Amino acid sequence: MHPVFFRPEAPAIAPPRRRSLLSSAMAIEGFDDSRRSFGARPHDHASCIADALGKAASLCDRRGARLTAIRRRVLELVWRSHQPVGAYEILGRLKRNGKRAAPPTVYRALDFLLENGLVHRLESLSAYIGCPHPEQRHTSQFLICRQCSGVAEIYDPGISTAVSTSAAAAGFVVSRLTIELQGLCPRCREDPALQ
């Protein structure tokens, strides 16, 4: 099994280093093969976005949830680059496209998308990324490259079980679980400049 990876375009300035988290992981069954490794793989990006929007519309119809125009547009902006995007960056993009929007509008749209499993929130980055497998509810587990900001969504039910079991033993009920592991992706790890 292989994880689903999102690779941002190369940043002009390296992002700040973040603390590391340790865990084990394996991939979600059925994830799209075109994004199973760090690094940009050629694909029809317009088709990729259209597929994500189509899945979202279908999923919302089945659940009786309303995918309004603003929610759909926010989802499109999250998927546009396959990299984590912050709420204020989304707001800026909306305004550049002539949409009148305020922060509460964007946050309400993001809350809807989160509740319906269409996006994930990366807590350490205060950013959001599209979920390529929204029809299957799963605990978010991410590999985040501290050098290039590439993100890979992975899934290992054993991790979720271990955390929930330990929490229950402490008398704690987990309401939301996001696991973020930070380190170096294969490409950055092999970069001689980082050796």
Contacts in CASP RR format, 6 or more apart in sequence:
PFRMAT RR
TARGET T0000
AUTHOR 0000-0000-0000
METHOD contacts of the structure
MODEL  1
MHPVFFRPEAPAIAPPRRRSLLSSAMAIEGFDDSRRSFGARPHDHASCIA
DALGKAASLCDRRGARLTAIRRRVLELVWRSHQPVGAYEILGRLKRNGKR
AAPPTVYRALDFLLENGLVHRLESLSAYIGCPHPEQRHTSQFLICRQCSG
VAEIYDPGISTAVSTSAAAAGFVVSRLTIELQGLCPRCREDPALQ
1 26 0 8 1.000
1 27 0 8 1.000
1 29 0 8 1.000
2 27 0 8 1.000
2 31 0 8 1.000
2 36 0 8 1.000
2 37 0 8 1.000
3 25 0 8 1.000
3 26 0 8 1.000
3 27 0 8 1.000
3 31 0 8 1.000
3 36 0 8 1.000
3 143 0 8 1.000
3 152 0 8 1.000
3 153 0 8 1.000
3 154 0 8 1.000
4 27 0 8 1.000
4 28 0 8 1.000
4 31 0 8 1.000
4 32 0 8 1.000
4 35 0 8 1.000
4 36 0 8 1.000
4 132 0 8 1.000
4 133 0 8 1.000
4 152 0 8 1.000
4 153 0 8 1.000
4 154 0 8 1.000
5 35 0 8 1.000
5 36 0 8 1.000
5 37 0 8 1.000
5 38 0 8 1.000
5 39 0 8 1.000
5 143 0 8 1.000
5 150 0 8 1.000
5 151 0 8 1.000
5 152 0 8 1.000
5 153 0 8 1.000
5 185 0 8 1.000
6 35 0 8 1.000
6 82 0 8 1.000
6 83 0 8 1.000
6 84 0 8 1.000
6 129 0 8 1.000
6 150 0 8 1.000
6 151 0 8 1.000
6 152 0 8 1.000
6 153 0 8 1.000
7 38 0 8 1.000
7 39 0 8 1.000
7 40 0 8 1.000
7 82 0 8 1.000
7 83 0 8 1.000
7 148 0 8 1.000
7 150 0 8 1.000
7 185 0 8 1.000
8 81 0 8 1.000
8 82 0 8 1.000
8 83 0 8 1.000
8 84 0 8 1.000
8 148 0 8 1.000
8 149 0 8 1.000
8 150 0 8 1.000
8 151 0 8 1.000
9 81 0 8 1.000
9 83 0 8 1.000
10 148 0 8 1.000
11 148 0 8 1.000
11 149 0 8 1.000
14 147 0 8 1.000
15 146 0 8 1.000
15 147 0 8 1.000
15 149 0 8 1.000
17 146 0 8 1.000
18 124 0 8 1.000
18 144 0 8 1.000
18 146 0 8 1.000
18 182 0 8 1.000
19 182 0 8 1.000
20 181 0 8 1.000
20 182 0 8 1.000
20 183 0 8 1.000
21 179 0 8 1.000
21 180 0 8 1.000
21 181 0 8 1.000
21 182 0 8 1.000
22 181 0 8 1.000
23 141 0 8 1.000
23 156 0 8 1.000
23 159 0 8 1.000
23 179 0 8 1.000
23 181 0 8 1.000
24 156 0 8 1.000
24 159 0 8 1.000
25 141 0 8 1.000
25 143 0 8 1.000
25 154 0 8 1.000
25 155 0 8 1.000
25 156 0 8 1.000
25 159 0 8 1.000
25 181 0 8 1.000
26 154 0 8 1.000
26 155 0 8 1.000
26 156 0 8 1.000
27 36 0 8 1.000
27 154 0 8 1.000
27 155 0 8 1.000
28 133 0 8 1.000
28 136 0 8 1.000
28 138 0 8 1.000
28 153 0 8 1.000
28 154 0 8 1.000
28 155 0 8 1.000
30 133 0 8 1.000
31 132 0 8 1.000
31 133 0 8 1.000
31 153 0 8 1.000
32 132 0 8 1.000
34 41 0 8 1.000
34 43 0 8 1.000
35 41 0 8 1.000
35 43 0 8 1.000
35 82 0 8 1.000
35 132 0 8 1.000
37 186 0 8 1.000
38 145 0 8 1.000
38 150 0 8 1.000
38 152 0 8 1.000
38 185 0 8 1.000
38 186 0 8 1.000
38 187 0 8 1.000
39 185 0 8 1.000
39 187 0 8 1.000
48 79 0 8 1.000
48 82 0 8 1.000
49 76 0 8 1.000
49 79 0 8 1.000
49 80 0 8 1.000
52 75 0 8 1.000
52 79 0 8 1.000
52 118 0 8 1.000
52 130 0 8 1.000
52 132 0 8 1.000
53 72 0 8 1.000
53 75 0 8 1.000
53 76 0 8 1.000
53 79 0 8 1.000
55 134 0 8 1.000
55 135 0 8 1.000
56 67 0 8 1.000
56 72 0 8 1.000
56 75 0 8 1.000
56 113 0 8 1.000
56 116 0 8 1.000
56 118 0 8 1.000
56 134 0 8 1.000
57 67 0 8 1.000
57 72 0 8 1.000
59 65 0 8 1.000
59 116 0 8 1.000
59 118 0 8 1.000
59 134 0 8 1.000
59 135 0 8 1.000
60 66 0 8 1.000
60 67 0 8 1.000
60 116 0 8 1.000
63 116 0 8 1.000
65 112 0 8 1.000
65 116 0 8 1.000
67 75 0 8 1.000
68 109 0 8 1.000
70 99 0 8 1.000
70 101 0 8 1.000
70 105 0 8 1.000
70 109 0 8 1.000
71 109 0 8 1.000
71 112 0 8 1.000
71 113 0 8 1.000
73 94 0 8 1.000
73 99 0 8 1.000
73 109 0 8 1.000
74 90 0 8 1.000
74 94 0 8 1.000
74 106 0 8 1.000
74 109 0 8 1.000
74 110 0 8 1.000
74 113 0 8 1.000
75 109 0 8 1.000
75 113 0 8 1.000
75 118 0 8 1.000
75 119 0 8 1.000
75 130 0 8 1.000
77 85 0 8 1.000
77 90 0 8 1.000
77 93 0 8 1.000
77 94 0 8 1.000
78 85 0 8 1.000
78 90 0 8 1.000
78 113 0 8 1.000
78 119 0 8 1.000
78 128 0 8 1.000
78 129 0 8 1.000
78 130 0 8 1.000
79 130 0 8 1.000
82 129 0 8 1.000
83 129 0 8 1.000
83 149 0 8 1.000
83 150 0 8 1.000
83 151 0 8 1.000
84 122 0 8 1.000
84 125 0 8 1.000
84 127 0 8 1.000
84 128 0 8 1.000
84 129 0 8 1.000
84 149 0 8 1.000
84 151 0 8 1.000
85 127 0 8 1.000
85 128 0 8 1.000
85 129 0 8 1.000
86 125 0 8 1.000
86 126 0 8 1.000
86 127 0 8 1.000
86 128 0 8 1.000
87 103 0 8 1.000
87 106 0 8 1.000
87 107 0 8 1.000
87 110 0 8 1.000
87 126 0 8 1.000
87 128 0 8 1.000
88 103 0 8 1.000
88 106 0 8 1.000
90 106 0 8 1.000
90 110 0 8 1.000
90 128 0 8 1.000
91 101 0 8 1.000
91 102 0 8 1.000
91 103 0 8 1.000
91 106 0 8 1.000
94 101 0 8 1.000
94 106 0 8 1.000
95 101 0 8 1.000
110 119 0 8 1.000
110 121 0 8 1.000
110 128 0 8 1.000
113 119 0 8 1.000
113 128 0 8 1.000
114 120 0 8 1.000
114 121 0 8 1.000
114 128 0 8 1.000
116 134 0 8 1.000
117 131 0 8 1.000
117 134 0 8 1.000
117 137 0 8 1.000
118 130 0 8 1.000
118 131 0 8 1.000
118 134 0 8 1.000
119 128 0 8 1.000
119 129 0 8 1.000
119 130 0 8 1.000
119 131 0 8 1.000
120 128 0 8 1.000
120 129 0 8 1.000
120 130 0 8 1.000
120 131 0 8 1.000
120 140 0 8 1.000
120 142 0 8 1.000
120 153 0 8 1.000
120 178 0 8 1.000
121 127 0 8 1.000
121 128 0 8 1.000
121 140 0 8 1.000
121 178 0 8 1.000
122 128 0 8 1.000
122 129 0 8 1.000
122 142 0 8 1.000
122 144 0 8 1.000
122 151 0 8 1.000
122 178 0 8 1.000
122 180 0 8 1.000
123 178 0 8 1.000
123 180 0 8 1.000
124 144 0 8 1.000
124 180 0 8 1.000
124 182 0 8 1.000
125 144 0 8 1.000
125 149 0 8 1.000
129 142 0 8 1.000
129 151 0 8 1.000
129 153 0 8 1.000
131 153 0 8 1.000
132 153 0 8 1.000
138 155 0 8 1.000
139 155 0 8 1.000
139 157 0 8 1.000
139 159 0 8 1.000
139 160 0 8 1.000
139 177 0 8 1.000
139 178 0 8 1.000
139 179 0 8 1.000
140 153 0 8 1.000
140 177 0 8 1.000
140 178 0 8 1.000
140 179 0 8 1.000
141 153 0 8 1.000
141 154 0 8 1.000
141 155 0 8 1.000
141 156 0 8 1.000
141 159 0 8 1.000
141 178 0 8 1.000
141 179 0 8 1.000
141 180 0 8 1.000
141 181 0 8 1.000
142 151 0 8 1.000
142 152 0 8 1.000
142 153 0 8 1.000
142 154 0 8 1.000
142 178 0 8 1.000
142 179 0 8 1.000
142 180 0 8 1.000
142 181 0 8 1.000
143 151 0 8 1.000
143 152 0 8 1.000
143 154 0 8 1.000
143 181 0 8 1.000
143 182 0 8 1.000
143 183 0 8 1.000
143 185 0 8 1.000
144 150 0 8 1.000
144 151 0 8 1.000
144 180 0 8 1.000
144 181 0 8 1.000
144 182 0 8 1.000
144 183 0 8 1.000
145 151 0 8 1.000
145 182 0 8 1.000
145 183 0 8 1.000
145 184 0 8 1.000
145 185 0 8 1.000
145 188 0 8 1.000
146 182 0 8 1.000
146 183 0 8 1.000
146 184 0 8 1.000
147 183 0 8 1.000
147 184 0 8 1.000
147 185 0 8 1.000
147 188 0 8 1.000
147 191 0 8 1.000
147 194 0 8 1.000
148 185 0 8 1.000
148 187 0 8 1.000
148 188 0 8 1.000
150 185 0 8 1.000
152 185 0 8 1.000
159 179 0 8 1.000
160 177 0 8 1.000
163 174 0 8 1.000
163 177 0 8 1.000
163 179 0 8 1.000
164 174 0 8 1.000
164 177 0 8 1.000
167 173 0 8 1.000
167 174 0 8 1.000
184 194 0 8 1.000
188 194 0 8 1.000
END
